[in-house]
C-alpha cells in the first residue's frame, strides 16, 4: 500500500474497494455485451484509474513528477520537470478529468503543469513533445487557454532550434562531440504532434516541413526493409551522412525493441492523420502488420520487451509498448481500408489484457500507478517490471479511443476523435 496514507484517503479506499475493485477484474470485452454496457465497464476503468491517481497525489512531492514505483522499498520514485516522462502525469490527469469530471484531478493537473512551464525554453531537451505536448497539448483539447497555447508555441520554437538542415532531423541527444555526431532516436517521432500543432496554430509551414523531414529521415534510416526498427542512428553533423546504427534499449543492434516499434507505429499513424497522404498510411500499415503478425507476439498481445529476446517466453513483457500499440492500432483501424478489423481486434485484445488483474494494479497498490509490468531499460536492468507513467498515459488514451469507436459504430452523436 502507499505509505503515509491520511485518514481521509483510508476511508476513500474502503469505499472504493467495493465499488471499483470488482469491476477492475471484469474483462473489457464480452461477446454478450453491447456497446453501451461495454462503455459502462470502460467508465469503471476510468474511475479506478482516477482513484489510483488521487492516492498517488498524497505521496508526491510538490516539486516533482512521478517516475515509477519501487515495490521492495515501497517508494514512489520521482523526477524533476526536465525529465522526459514528466508530461505524462498531468496528461493522464486531464484525460481522467475529462471522463470523470472530478475537480480534484483538474486542480492537480494544473498544479503539475505549473512545474513544466519553464521547460518551454529548455534548449538542451529534445523531449518537449513528451513533456509539453502530452500535458499542455492534452489540456488544449479539453479546456483551451491562451496561456497553454503560448507555452506550446514557445516549446515548438525551442525544439526547432535543434533541427539540422543537413541531417533533416532534430538532434535527439547532445554528446561531447556535437560538432561531429548528430544522434536521432526513433522515440522522438513523439515530437511530431507538437510540430503539427504549431503549424496549424500559426499557419507557419516551417513546422510542418520539419515534421515531415524528420519522419522521412527516420523512415529511411531507422526502419528496416521488413518494417522492424532500430532505435538510434548517428549521422555526421557537417555532412548529414550516416555513421552508425545501434539499439540502445533493445537486445541487440539487429533486434527489434518493442517500444521502439510502438513509437514507429504511433508516429506514422499520426503522420497520416495530419497529412492524409496515402504513403504514410501504407507505412503505418506495414509497421502494424509486422507487429500484429509477428510469431513472437504472445496470445494476450502484450509484447515482450524485445521481439527477438533469446529467452522468450521466459522474459519480461512491456505494458508500455502494449499500451502505445493499442492506442495506435485503434486509431489506425479507423483509417485502414484493408486491415481495419485486424488492427481493431488486436488493439482490443491488448486493452482487455492490460485491464485484467495480470496488469492492472489493485486499488492502493503500485504507488498509485494504474498498470504494472512496464519495461524501461532492460539491457542495464533499470526500471524492470515496474509501473511507468507513459504506460498509464497511453492506456487511458487507448481506452478513450476504444470508447469513442464503440459509440461511433452504434451511430450515436459521439464524435470519433483521437485524443
RODO-2510 file (C-alpha; in nm, 4 decimals, decimal comma):
residues 419
     n   res          X          Y          Z
     1     x     0,0000     0,0000     0,0000
     2     x     0,1029     0,3606    -0,0367
     3     x     0,2824     0,4858     0,2713
     4     x     0,1669     0,7728     0,4924
     5     x    -0,1992     0,7476     0,3989
     6     x    -0,4251     1,0011     0,5666
     7     x    -0,7466     0,9041     0,7442
     8     x    -0,9383     1,0597     0,4571
     9     x    -0,7598     0,8509     0,1968
    10     x    -0,8063     0,5317     0,4004
    11     x    -1,1791     0,5975     0,4158
    12     x    -1,1817     0,6624     0,0426
    13     x    -1,0051     0,3348    -0,0198
    14     x    -1,2517     0,1361     0,1888
    15     x    -1,5440     0,2842    -0,0010
    16     x    -1,3900     0,2326    -0,3405
    17     x    -1,2581    -0,1175    -0,2853
    18     x    -1,6128    -0,2489    -0,3117
    19     x    -1,7318    -0,0143    -0,5841
    20     x    -1,4262    -0,0282    -0,8079
    21     x    -1,2150    -0,3341    -0,7410
    22     x    -1,4795    -0,5778    -0,8550
    23     x    -1,5183    -0,4027    -1,1891
    24     x    -1,1409    -0,3911    -1,2253
    25     x    -1,1379    -0,7665    -1,2644
    26     x    -1,4008    -0,7876    -1,5354
    27     x    -1,2738    -0,8330    -1,8890
    28     x    -1,3210    -0,5252    -2,1047
    29     x    -1,4821    -0,7155    -2,3878
    30     x    -1,7535    -0,9773    -2,3844
    31     x    -1,9456    -1,1207    -2,6770
    32     x    -2,2714    -1,0762    -2,4846
    33     x    -2,2172    -0,7083    -2,4116
    34     x    -2,3465    -0,4349    -2,6400
    35     x    -2,1587    -0,1107    -2,6946
    36     x    -2,3387     0,0764    -2,4194
    37     x    -2,2872    -0,1791    -2,1429
    38     x    -1,9284    -0,2133    -2,2600
    39     x    -1,8693     0,1594    -2,2277
    40     x    -2,0041     0,1385    -1,8720
    41     x    -1,7288    -0,1123    -1,7969
    42     x    -1,4751     0,1229    -1,9554
    43     x    -1,6059     0,4040    -1,7356
    44     x    -1,5277     0,1880    -1,4324
    45     x    -1,1700     0,1670    -1,5591
    46     x    -1,1524     0,5439    -1,5648
    47     x    -1,2897     0,5628    -1,2110
    48     x    -1,0371     0,3092    -1,0881
    49     x    -0,7529     0,4986    -1,2540
    50     x    -0,8772     0,8266    -1,1066
    51     x    -0,8826     0,6721    -0,7597
    52     x    -0,5261     0,5494    -0,8052
    53     x    -0,4001     0,8901    -0,9109
    54     x    -0,5791     1,0645    -0,6243
    55     x    -0,3958     0,8347    -0,3867
    56     x    -0,0654     0,8923    -0,5664
    57     x    -0,1025     1,2678    -0,5118
    58     x    -0,0626     1,2253    -0,1365
    59     x     0,2919     1,0855    -0,1641
    60     x     0,4060     1,3082    -0,4480
    61     x     0,6479     1,5882    -0,3528
    62     x     0,5161     1,9272    -0,4624
    63     x     0,8155     1,9960    -0,6871
    64     x     0,8425     1,6521    -0,8539
    65     x     0,6570     1,4292    -1,1001
    66     x     0,6041     1,0504    -1,0705
    67     x     0,8576     0,8311    -1,2488
    68     x     0,7971     0,4767    -1,1196
    69     x     0,7297     0,2794    -0,8033
    70     x     0,9880     0,0625    -0,6271
    71     x     0,7915    -0,2166    -0,4649
    72     x     1,0736    -0,3560    -0,2484
    73     x     1,1162    -0,0278    -0,0639
    74     x     0,7552     0,0883    -0,1041
    75     x     0,8927     0,4043    -0,2613
    76     x     0,7387     0,6390    -0,5180
    77     x     1,0324     0,7391    -0,7367
    78     x     1,0014     1,0868    -0,8850
    79     x     1,1698     1,3088    -1,1412
    80     x     1,2404     1,6740    -1,1965
    81     x     1,0329     1,8644    -1,4559
    82     x     1,3044     1,8313    -1,7213
    83     x     1,2921     1,4506    -1,7231
    84     x     1,1352     1,3140    -2,0425
    85     x     0,8425     1,1438    -1,8684
    86     x     0,7309     1,4497    -1,6682
    87     x     0,4448     1,5463    -1,9007
    88     x     0,2636     1,2131    -1,8860
    89     x     0,1331     1,2612    -1,5313
    90     x    -0,0619     1,5844    -1,5963
    91     x    -0,1682     1,4488    -1,9352
    92     x    -0,3204     1,1416    -1,7730
    93     x    -0,4905     1,3614    -1,5138
    94     x    -0,6501     1,5685    -1,7902
    95     x    -0,7811     1,2585    -1,9646
    96     x    -0,9238     1,1245    -1,6391
    97     x    -1,0803     1,4610    -1,5554
    98     x    -1,2499     1,4663    -1,8959
    99     x    -1,4024     1,1260    -1,8272
   100     x    -1,4915     1,1662    -1,4578
   101     x    -1,5377     1,5453    -1,4163
   102     x    -1,3557     1,5145    -1,0840
   103     x    -1,2359     1,8645    -0,9930
   104     x    -0,9591     1,7237    -0,7713
   105     x    -0,7928     1,5803    -1,0821
   106     x    -0,8292     1,9104    -1,2660
   107     x    -0,6683     2,1056    -0,9845
   108     x    -0,3777     1,8622    -0,9651
   109     x    -0,3271     1,8653    -1,3438
   110     x    -0,2989     2,2440    -1,3419
   111     x    -0,0615     2,2379    -1,0453
   112     x     0,1650     1,9851    -1,2154
   113     x     0,1667     2,1854    -1,5377
   114     x     0,2994     2,4867    -1,3478
   115     x     0,6114     2,2827    -1,2789
   116     x     0,6604     2,2230    -1,6502
   117     x     0,6206     2,5774    -1,7822
   118     x     0,9929     2,6606    -1,7726
   119     x     1,0676     2,3648    -1,9995
   120     x     0,9283     2,5603    -2,2944
   121     x     1,2704     2,7281    -2,3251
   122     x     1,4858     2,4226    -2,2479
   123     x     1,7217     2,4129    -2,5461
   124     x     1,9025     2,1071    -2,4086
   125     x     1,5958     1,8846    -2,4349
   126     x     1,4555     1,7159    -2,7436
   127     x     1,1766     1,5696    -2,5313
   128     x     0,9468     1,8730    -2,5464
   129     x     0,6875     1,6749    -2,7383
   130     x     0,6565     1,4325    -2,4473
   131     x     0,6941     1,6961    -2,1763
   132     x     0,4824     1,9783    -2,3174
   133     x     0,2510     1,8379    -2,5836
   134     x     0,1291     1,5469    -2,3712
   135     x     0,0446     1,7911    -2,0904
   136     x    -0,0389     2,1315    -2,2394
   137     x    -0,1476     1,9812    -2,5704
   138     x    -0,3888     1,7486    -2,3941
   139     x    -0,5187     2,0392    -2,1866
   140     x    -0,5790     2,2440    -2,5032
   141     x    -0,8109     1,9746    -2,6383
   142     x    -1,0186     1,9708    -2,3212
   143     x    -1,0045     2,3264    -2,1844
   144     x    -0,8346     2,5625    -2,4334
   145     x    -0,6494     2,8516    -2,2722
   146     x    -0,4334     3,1257    -2,4226
   147     x    -0,1586     3,0532    -2,1696
   148     x    -0,1477     2,6893    -2,2801
   149     x    -0,1253     2,7973    -2,6422
   150     x     0,1662     3,0303    -2,5672
   151     x     0,3536     2,7538    -2,3858
   152     x     0,3013     2,5095    -2,6701
   153     x     0,4143     2,7566    -2,9325
   154     x     0,7230     2,8580    -2,7333
   155     x     0,8106     2,4893    -2,6926
   156     x     0,7801     2,4246    -3,0648
   157     x     1,0073     2,7217    -3,1368
   158     x     1,2629     2,5907    -2,8886
   159     x     1,2521     2,2430    -3,0400
   160     x     1,3079     2,3837    -3,3891
   161     x     1,6446     2,5197    -3,2766
   162     x     1,7731     2,1617    -3,2575
   163     x     1,6903     2,0977    -3,6233
   164     x     1,9675     2,0298    -3,8767
   165     x     1,9085     2,1009    -4,2449
   166     x     2,1982     1,8638    -4,3233
   167     x     2,0525     1,5652    -4,1403
   168     x     1,6940     1,6834    -4,1910
   169     x     1,6065     1,5911    -3,8349
   170     x     1,6018     1,7258    -3,4800
   171     x     1,9009     1,6377    -3,2639
   172     x     1,7792     1,3868    -3,0061
   173     x     2,0730     1,3805    -2,7677
   174     x     2,3638     1,6116    -2,7052
   175     x     2,7059     1,4462    -2,6877
   176     x     3,0587     1,5656    -2,6183
   177     x     3,1124     1,5678    -2,9935
   178     x     2,8114     1,7606    -3,1160
   179     x     3,0273     1,9129    -3,3891
   180     x     3,0966     1,5650    -3,5293
   181     x     2,7981     1,3443    -3,4434
   182     x     2,4264     1,4042    -3,4654
   183     x     2,2073     1,1474    -3,2855
   184     x     1,8458     1,0762    -3,3842
   185     x     1,6329     0,8260    -3,1892
   186     x     1,3075     0,6704    -3,3030
   187     x     1,1462     0,7731    -2,9725
   188     x     1,1325     1,1319    -3,0941
   189     x     0,8669     1,0593    -3,3512
   190     x     0,6620     1,1655    -3,0492
   191     x     0,7670     1,5266    -3,1149
   192     x     0,5764     1,5408    -3,4413
   193     x     0,2380     1,6195    -3,2880
   194     x     0,3798     1,9326    -3,1255
   195     x     0,5208     2,0498    -3,4583
   196     x     0,1995     1,9775    -3,6467
   197     x     0,0045     2,1618    -3,3768
   198     x     0,2311     2,4669    -3,4148
   199     x     0,1838     2,4630    -3,7912
   200     x    -0,1951     2,4571    -3,7543
   201     x    -0,1941     2,7232    -3,4815
   202     x     0,0307     2,9716    -3,6623
   203     x    -0,0069     2,8936    -4,0312
   204     x     0,3727     2,8675    -4,0449
   205     x     0,4580     2,5784    -4,2752
   206     x     0,8156     2,5522    -4,1456
   207     x     0,6970     2,3416    -3,8512
   208     x     0,5113     2,1114    -4,0900
   209     x     0,8157     2,0746    -4,3156
   210     x     1,0455     1,9906    -4,0256
   211     x     0,7999     1,7264    -3,9034
   212     x     0,7868     1,5679    -4,2482
   213     x     1,1651     1,5818    -4,2905
   214     x     1,2199     1,4192    -3,9514
   215     x     0,9770     1,1408    -4,0377
   216     x     1,1431     1,0814    -4,3752
   217     x     1,4880     1,0670    -4,2160
   218     x     1,3649     0,8131    -3,9613
   219     x     1,1853     0,6078    -4,2252
   220     x     1,4971     0,5911    -4,4416
   221     x     1,7433     0,5149    -4,1638
   222     x     1,5612     0,3599    -3,8669
   223     x     1,3016     0,1421    -4,0403
   224     x     1,4357    -0,1784    -4,1933
   225     x     1,3109    -0,3454    -4,5139
   226     x     1,0936    -0,5856    -4,3113
   227     x     0,9426    -0,2836    -4,1241
   228     x     1,1165    -0,3621    -3,7979
   229     x     1,3101    -0,0743    -3,6426
   230     x     1,6394     0,0348    -3,4949
   231     x     1,6366     0,2825    -3,2067
   232     x     1,9457     0,5004    -3,2517
   233     x     2,1093     0,6353    -3,5663
   234     x     2,4118     0,8658    -3,5647
   235     x     2,4903     1,1000    -3,8541
   236     x     2,7859     1,3211    -3,9379
   237     x     2,6918     1,6682    -3,8170
   238     x     2,8628     1,8533    -4,1017
   239     x     2,7663     1,6325    -4,3964
   240     x     2,4487     1,4623    -4,2752
   241     x     2,5840     1,1243    -4,3826
   242     x     2,5062     0,8075    -4,1880
   243     x     2,7742     0,6991    -3,9389
   244     x     2,6276     0,4077    -3,7427
   245     x     2,3166     0,2395    -3,6058
   246     x     2,2548     0,0739    -3,2718
   247     x     1,9780    -0,0452    -3,0408
   248     x     2,0498     0,1044    -2,7004
   249     x     1,7403    -0,0298    -2,5263
   250     x     1,6980    -0,3387    -2,7407
   251     x     1,8514    -0,6844    -2,7101
   252     x     2,0983    -0,6302    -2,9939
   253     x     2,1661    -0,3908    -3,2785
   254     x     1,9805    -0,6236    -3,5162
   255     x     1,6812    -0,6949    -3,2906
   256     x     1,3503    -0,5082    -3,2646
   257     x     1,2985    -0,3247    -2,9377
   258     x     0,9239    -0,3397    -2,8781
   259     x     0,8703     0,0125    -2,7509
   260     x     1,0732     0,1489    -3,0409
   261     x     0,8425    -0,0354    -3,2796
   262     x     0,5469     0,1073    -3,0878
   263     x     0,6829     0,4614    -3,1307
   264     x     0,7174     0,3938    -3,5035
   265     x     0,3597     0,2701    -3,5350
   266     x     0,2215     0,5627    -3,3374
   267     x     0,4347     0,8191    -3,5204
   268     x     0,3452     0,7136    -3,8726
   269     x    -0,0221     0,6846    -3,7813
   270     x    -0,0043     1,0475    -3,6654
   271     x     0,1674     1,1392    -3,9932
   272     x    -0,1240     1,0017    -4,1912
   273     x    -0,3750     1,1767    -3,9651
   274     x    -0,2025     1,5111    -4,0138
   275     x    -0,1171     1,4870    -4,3849
   276     x    -0,3803     1,2472    -4,5282
   277     x    -0,1028     1,1293    -4,7600
   278     x    -0,1680     0,7663    -4,8608
   279     x     0,2020     0,6809    -4,8448
   280     x     0,2056     0,7398    -4,4693
   281     x    -0,0998     0,5195    -4,4286
   282     x     0,0835     0,2410    -4,6127
   283     x     0,3861     0,2856    -4,3891
   284     x     0,1773     0,2739    -4,0729
   285     x     0,0029    -0,0392    -4,2024
   286     x     0,3338    -0,2084    -4,2819
   287     x     0,4577    -0,1453    -3,9269
   288     x     0,1251    -0,2590    -3,7821
   289     x     0,1372    -0,5799    -3,9870
   290     x     0,4885    -0,6503    -3,8604
   291     x     0,3576    -0,6261    -3,5027
   292     x     0,0223    -0,7996    -3,5434
   293     x     0,1616    -1,0920    -3,7425
   294     x     0,4903    -1,1388    -3,5592
   295     x     0,5364    -1,5004    -3,4424
   296     x     0,6738    -1,3800    -3,1072
   297     x     0,3719    -1,1650    -3,0233
   298     x     0,2018    -1,3538    -2,7361
   299     x    -0,1619    -1,4604    -2,7445
   300     x    -0,2512    -1,1866    -2,4963
   301     x    -0,0890    -0,9387    -2,7421
   302     x     0,1312    -0,7620    -2,4858
   303     x     0,4756    -0,7782    -2,6460
   304     x     0,7912    -0,8974    -2,4820
   305     x     1,0391    -0,6148    -2,4267
   306     x     1,2187    -0,7118    -2,7487
   307     x     1,0666    -0,9157    -3,0312
   308     x     1,3956    -1,1059    -3,0630
   309     x     1,4857    -1,1604    -2,6990
   310     x     1,6505    -1,5050    -2,6892
   311     x     1,4729    -1,6203    -2,3721
   312     x     1,1171    -1,5736    -2,4989
   313     x     0,8746    -1,6707    -2,3453
   314     x     1,0655    -1,6602    -2,0159
   315     x     1,1369    -1,2900    -2,0232
   316     x     0,9717    -0,9563    -1,9476
   317     x     0,6629    -0,8209    -2,1191
   318     x     0,6344    -0,4456    -2,1678
   319     x     0,2980    -0,2974    -2,0735
   320     x     0,4113     0,0427    -2,2001
   321     x     0,4770    -0,0910    -2,5508
   322     x     0,1399    -0,2680    -2,5414
   323     x    -0,0424     0,0493    -2,4371
   324     x     0,1225     0,2607    -2,7087
   325     x     0,0482    -0,0059    -2,9699
   326     x    -0,3141    -0,0346    -2,8576
   327     x    -0,3706     0,3397    -2,8869
   328     x    -0,2112     0,3481    -3,2320
   329     x    -0,3858     0,0364    -3,3648
   330     x    -0,7269     0,1647    -3,2597
   331     x    -0,6668     0,4919    -3,4416
   332     x    -0,5247     0,3164    -3,7453
   333     x    -0,8308     0,0894    -3,7606
   334     x    -1,0326     0,3994    -3,8409
   335     x    -0,8166     0,4778    -4,1443
   336     x    -0,7238     0,1439    -4,2965
   337     x    -0,9257     0,0110    -4,5875
   338     x    -0,7658    -0,3312    -4,5812
   339     x    -0,6797    -0,4480    -4,2302
   340     x    -0,9069    -0,2392    -4,0079
   341     x    -1,0679    -0,5418    -3,8414
   342     x    -0,7329    -0,6995    -3,7577
   343     x    -0,5975    -0,3767    -3,6104
   344     x    -0,9117    -0,3158    -3,4076
   345     x    -0,9234    -0,6706    -3,2675
   346     x    -0,5558    -0,6674    -3,1752
   347     x    -0,5882    -0,3284    -3,0058
   348     x    -0,8989    -0,4513    -2,8278
   349     x    -0,7222    -0,7652    -2,7034
   350     x    -0,4286    -0,5578    -2,5827
   351     x    -0,6683    -0,3391    -2,3832
   352     x    -0,8510    -0,6392    -2,2413
   353     x    -0,5198    -0,7863    -2,1251
   354     x    -0,3983    -0,4597    -1,9750
   355     x    -0,7291    -0,4169    -1,7912
   356     x    -0,7049    -0,7651    -1,6379
   357     x    -0,5677    -0,8432    -1,2893
   358     x    -0,2477    -0,9562    -1,4570
   359     x    -0,1613    -0,5957    -1,5481
   360     x    -0,3947    -0,3577    -1,3618
   361     x    -0,2893    -0,2690    -1,0076
   362     x    -0,5296    -0,3152    -0,7189
   363     x    -0,6577    -0,0002    -0,5558
   364     x    -0,3825     0,1470    -0,3395
   365     x    -0,1070    -0,0714    -0,4840
   366     x     0,1898     0,0167    -0,7066
   367     x     0,2247     0,3699    -0,5698
   368     x    -0,0988     0,4772    -0,7344
   369     x     0,0029     0,3849    -1,0882
   370     x    -0,2578     0,2014    -1,2962
   371     x    -0,0565    -0,0518    -1,4942
   372     x     0,2092    -0,2938    -1,3772
   373     x     0,4846    -0,4715    -1,5721
   374     x     0,6466    -0,1962    -1,7716
   375     x     0,9971    -0,2473    -1,9088
   376     x     1,2087     0,0654    -1,9024
   377     x     1,5702    -0,0204    -1,9893
   378     x     1,6218    -0,3951    -1,9743
   379     x     1,9835    -0,4160    -2,1040
   380     x     2,1084    -0,2250    -1,7984
   381     x     1,8313    -0,3644    -1,5720
   382     x     1,6831    -0,0224    -1,4989
   383     x     1,3067     0,0128    -1,4369
   384     x     1,2476    -0,3575    -1,4835
   385     x     0,8944    -0,4944    -1,4404
   386     x     0,7604    -0,1716    -1,2893
   387     x     0,4787     0,0786    -1,3443
   388     x     0,5625     0,3663    -1,5780
   389     x     0,3829     0,6999    -1,6341
   390     x     0,3793     0,6683    -2,0121
   391     x     0,2214     0,3223    -1,9870
   392     x    -0,0676     0,4761    -1,7923
   393     x    -0,0998     0,7718    -2,0308
   394     x    -0,1313     0,5635    -2,3472
   395     x    -0,3513     0,3049    -2,1744
   396     x    -0,6015     0,5733    -2,0742
   397     x    -0,5753     0,7288    -2,4202
   398     x    -0,6415     0,3881    -2,5778
   399     x    -0,9446     0,3354    -2,3534
   400     x    -1,0816     0,6741    -2,4641
   401     x    -1,0320     0,5864    -2,8289
   402     x    -1,1920     0,2464    -2,7817
   403     x    -1,4937     0,4010    -2,6134
   404     x    -1,5305     0,6604    -2,8899
   405     x    -1,5091     0,3936    -3,1592
   406     x    -1,7703     0,1787    -2,9868
   407     x    -2,0146     0,4663    -2,9578
   408     x    -1,9427     0,5829    -3,3109
   409     x    -2,0096     0,2374    -3,4502
   410     x    -2,3506     0,2426    -3,2891
   411     x    -2,4469     0,5663    -3,4608
   412     x    -2,4555     0,7923    -3,1581
   413     x    -2,3649     1,1592    -3,1849
   414     x    -2,0353     1,0968    -3,0046
   415     x    -1,7621     1,2060    -3,2448
   416     x    -1,4869     0,9562    -3,3062
   417     x    -1,1917     1,1840    -3,2366
   418     x    -0,8462     1,0878    -3,1330
   419     x    -0,7276     1,2316    -2,8001
***
